[in-house]
Amino acid sequence: MEELLALDRALLLEWNGSDSLFLDGYMWMCTNMWMWMPLALVLFYLILRNNAPSRVVLIVVLLALLITASDQISSGLLKPLVHRLRPTHDAALAPMVDTVFGYRGGQFGFPSSHAANSFALFTFTALLVRNWGYTLSMLLWASVFSYSRIYLGVHYPGDIVCGALLGVFVGLVFYLVYEALNRKLAVGGRRGGSRGRGGFSYRNGPESRQTRSGYSIGEVYFFIATYFALNLLAMLIGVFIMN
């Protein structure tokens, strides 16, 4: 165990911070949940456009419960139980940790709630949409969002890995709950289009224009474009605040 902890500390010091003001600003923006609120709105639009109203309610309720569960398990249960200090609160390590704007986070850091919440959202929605472009974009978002915590010095890599594993587990559990409720309650209806496992398209058209679960490819691409546009915006704002 001591060898793993030593490796965790060594990787933190290797991956934490940089001499780049550009990366400092970008990672500062990436770690901010408010930066990604437009992406959450586009995700809601994607769900709304590709599901019957009753199914939309089911998905939104499960998403709210999913984030609450992953956050409470990581922050409400495990962090107080494990009591692992963040690198910025470890007296022996803190002087060697690079921070941005003096940000140090709360006292305890295992596991990372950022990683748990983002990977739970990634897992659930990737299974829902079932499109490689969406899956890769969301995986990139969750990975960079989580890595920003290492860059800022407020989490060890081990905090991130365990948080991500927790998030994947929570996401899988909630997707199985979604599938079970969907079958049991026969939630939703159709107004046309092809039916898939995860959603109902409201538009008639060739199956090649839909994901395997019935989501519009065009609207999935709109989500992906929004993600990359927000990345560019994060870079621009990051440059501005660091100058």
Backbone hydrogen bonds, N-H to C=O, Kabsch-Sander energy under -0.5 kcal/mol:
donor,donor_aa,acceptor,acceptor_aa,energy
5,L,1,M,-2.4
6,A,2,E,-2.3
7,L,3,E,-2.2
8,D,4,L,-2.4
9,R,5,L,-2.2
10,A,6,A,-2.3
11,L,7,L,-2.7
12,L,8,D,-2.1
13,L,9,R,-2.2
14,E,10,A,-1.5
15,W,11,L,-2.5
16,N,12,L,-2.3
17,G,151,Y,-1.1
21,L,19,D,-0.6
24,D,20,S,-2.0
25,G,21,L,-2.5
26,Y,22,F,-2.5
27,M,23,L,-3.0
28,W,24,D,-1.8
29,M,25,G,-1.8
30,C,26,Y,-2.7
31,T,27,M,-1.9
32,N,29,M,-1.1
33,M,31,T,-0.6
35,M,32,N,-1.2
36,W,32,N,-0.5
36,W,33,M,-1.3
37,M,34,W,-1.2
40,A,36,W,-1.8
41,L,37,M,-2.1
42,V,38,P,-2.1
43,L,39,L,-2.3
44,F,40,A,-2.2
45,Y,41,L,-2.2
46,L,42,V,-2.6
47,I,43,L,-2.3
48,L,44,F,-2.9
49,R,45,Y,-2.6
50,N,46,L,-1.0
51,N,48,L,-0.7
56,V,52,A,-2.3
57,V,53,P,-2.2
58,L,54,S,-1.9
59,I,55,R,-2.6
60,V,56,V,-2.8
61,V,57,V,-2.5
62,L,58,L,-2.3
63,L,59,I,-2.5
64,A,60,V,-2.3
65,L,61,V,-2.4
66,L,62,L,-2.6
67,I,63,L,-2.4
68,T,64,A,-2.0
69,A,65,L,-2.8
70,S,66,L,-2.7
71,D,67,I,-2.3
72,Q,68,T,-2.6
73,I,69,A,-2.6
74,S,70,S,-1.9
75,S,71,D,-3.0
76,G,71,D,-0.8
76,G,72,Q,-0.5
77,L,72,Q,-1.4
78,L,73,I,-2.7
79,K,74,S,-1.9
81,L,77,L,-1.3
82,V,78,L,-3.4
83,H,79,K,-2.2
85,L,83,H,-0.7
86,R,107,Q,-2.3
88,T,153,G,-0.5
89,H,86,R,-1.8
90,D,86,R,-0.6
90,D,87,P,-0.8
91,A,89,H,-0.7
93,L,90,D,-0.8
94,A,90,D,-3.5
96,M,93,L,-2.2
97,V,93,L,-0.6
97,V,94,A,-1.4
103,Y,100,V,-1.8
109,G,84,R,-2.5
110,F,84,R,-0.5
112,S,159,D,-2.0
116,A,112,S,-2.3
117,N,113,S,-3.0
118,S,114,H,-2.2
119,F,115,A,-2.4
120,A,116,A,-1.7
121,L,117,N,-2.2
122,F,118,S,-2.5
123,T,119,F,-2.3
124,F,120,A,-2.3
125,T,121,L,-2.3
126,A,122,F,-2.3
127,L,123,T,-1.8
128,L,124,F,-1.4
129,V,125,T,-2.9
130,R,126,A,-2.4
135,T,131,N,-2.9
136,L,132,W,-2.8
137,S,133,G,-2.0
138,M,134,Y,-2.8
139,L,135,T,-2.3
140,L,136,L,-2.3
141,W,137,S,-2.5
142,A,138,M,-2.8
143,S,139,L,-2.3
144,V,140,L,-2.7
145,F,141,W,-2.7
146,S,142,A,-1.9
147,Y,143,S,-2.9
148,S,144,V,-2.1
149,R,146,S,-1.5
150,I,146,S,-0.6
150,I,147,Y,-0.9
151,Y,147,Y,-2.6
152,L,148,S,-2.2
153,G,150,I,-1.4
154,V,149,R,-1.8
155,H,149,R,-1.0
159,D,156,Y,-0.5
160,I,156,Y,-1.5
161,V,157,P,-2.7
162,C,158,G,-2.3
163,G,159,D,-2.0
164,A,160,I,-2.8
165,L,161,V,-2.4
166,L,162,C,-2.3
167,G,163,G,-2.4
168,V,164,A,-2.6
169,F,165,L,-2.2
170,V,166,L,-2.6
171,G,167,G,-2.9
172,L,168,V,-2.4
173,V,169,F,-2.5
174,F,170,V,-2.5
175,Y,171,G,-1.9
176,L,172,L,-2.3
177,V,173,V,-2.0
178,Y,174,F,-2.4
179,E,175,Y,-2.6
180,A,176,L,-2.4
181,L,177,V,-2.8
182,N,178,Y,-2.4
183,R,179,E,-2.1
184,K,180,A,-2.7
185,L,181,L,-2.8
186,A,182,N,-0.8
187,V,182,N,-0.6
191,R,192,G,-0.6
191,R,201,S,-0.5
196,G,199,G,-1.8
196,G,213,S,-0.6
197,R,212,R,-0.6
199,G,213,S,-1.4
200,F,50,N,-1.5
201,S,194,S,-0.9
202,Y,49,R,-0.5
209,R,206,P,-1.9
210,Q,207,E,-2.0
211,T,215,Y,-2.7
212,R,130,R,-1.3
213,S,129,V,-0.8
214,G,211,T,-1.8
217,I,209,R,-3.2
220,V,216,S,-1.9
221,Y,217,I,-2.6
222,F,218,G,-1.6
223,F,219,E,-1.7
224,I,220,V,-2.3
225,A,221,Y,-2.8
226,T,222,F,-2.1
227,Y,223,F,-2.1
228,F,224,I,-2.1
229,A,225,A,-2.3
230,L,226,T,-2.5
231,N,227,Y,-1.8
232,L,228,F,-1.9
233,L,229,A,-2.3
234,A,230,L,-2.6
235,M,231,N,-2.0
236,L,232,L,-2.3
237,I,233,L,-2.9
238,G,234,A,-2.4
239,V,235,M,-2.3
240,F,236,L,-2.0
241,I,237,I,-2.7
242,M,238,G,-1.3
243,N,240,F,-1.0
